[in-house]
Amino acid sequence: MAFGTEKRVFAGTAQQAAIDEGLRAYMLRVYNYMTIGLVVTGFIALLTASSPAAMNTIYGTPLKWVVMLAPLGFVMFLSFGLHRMSFMTAQAVFWAFCTAMGVSLSYIFMVYTGGSIARVFFITAGSFAGLSLYGYTTKKDLSGMRTFLMMGLIGIIIASIVNIFMVSSALHFAISVIGVLVFAGLTAYDTQNIKNEYSEFHDRETAGKLAIMGSLRLYLDFINLFIMLLRLFGNRG
């Protein structure tokens, strides 16, 4: 009887170890996609900013609106069409989105000094790593934060649109401060959510597409946190 109990305990422990190993591999895949996506975005942004002809073509013409809105189009296309896509298609859309985001972010090199961009990037990376680690390891259920974070996100979007016409420095500062808090919370929340979405029963295709979506969510958290911090601490050129 005791031997049978020990066998069941051992089997349960082995199964849990296999699940934990699969989860670690899955999360590593998510982080790898996100990191490579950020590298692609940074490279394209720097490449675009280093070309006066490209910058004049983009920001000296109505093309700037296409460049600004293109990343949003990719996000919506990927979010709403994921279940109909193959993994390879989803991956291609993700890389195209990262490229479009790089072109869109090239404007920061016109506004801020290169040194302050680098400094804020490393501050963002350190903050993101800590927040994501907390979301991954905490036993606390962060789902209760969802309503607050979504309300904050909607408020930021509305206030940002309003400030296009008002051009208020006080509102700009408030949006940036609230944005840091919201995207810091989303980093921890999304990490826990991505972790909870993992299942050892997902087939390779489904797991791959979920990893792409998870990396997109964390990528957006990182980029938005970076932009908000840059608004607060970046030195204008």
Secondary structure by P-SEA (a helix, b strand, c coil): caaaaaaaaaaaaaaaaaaaaaaaaaaaaaaaaaaaaaaaaaaaaaaaaacaaaaaaaaaccaaaaaaaaaaaaaaaaaaccccccaaaaaaaaaaaaaaaaaaaccccccccaaaaaaaaaaaaaaaaaaaaaaaccccccccaaaaaaaaaaaaaaaaaaaaaaccaaaaaaaaaaaaaaaaaaaaaaaaaaaaaccccccaaaaaaaaaaaaaaaaaaaaaaaaaaaaaccccc
